[in-house]
């Protein structure tokens, strides 16, 4: 049970980290294109 909880927390942290990285990447991409086309 303790191992399962640890794996779940690790997976949750990893997924939230991926999501944050994806959001950051999209924001930089949009910033680059808005700067390029303005």
C-alpha positions in Angstrom: 0.0 0.0 0.0 2.8 2.4 0.9 4.7 1.6 -2.3 1.5 2.1 -4.4 1.0 5.5 -2.8 4.6 6.5 -3.5 4.3 5.4 -7.2 1.0 7.4 -7.5 2.6 10.6 -6.0 5.6 10.2 -8.3 3.4 9.7 -11.3 1.3 12.7 -10.3 4.4 14.9 -9.9 5.8 13.7 -13.2 2.6 14.4 -15.1 2.3 17.9 -13.5 5.9 18.6 -14.5 5.2 17.5 -18.0 2.1 19.7 -18.1 4.1 22.7 -16.8 6.8 22.2 -19.4 4.2 21.9 -22.1 2.5 25.1 -21.1 5.9 26.9 -20.9 6.9 25.7 -24.3 3.5 26.8 -25.8 3.9 30.3 -24.2 7.4 30.7 -25.6 6.2 29.5 -29.0 3.3 32.0 -29.0 5.6 34.8 -27.8 8.1 34.1 -30.6 5.4 34.1 -33.3 3.6 37.2 -31.9 7.0 39.0 -31.9 7.8 37.8 -35.4 4.5 38.9 -37.0 4.0 42.2 -35.3 
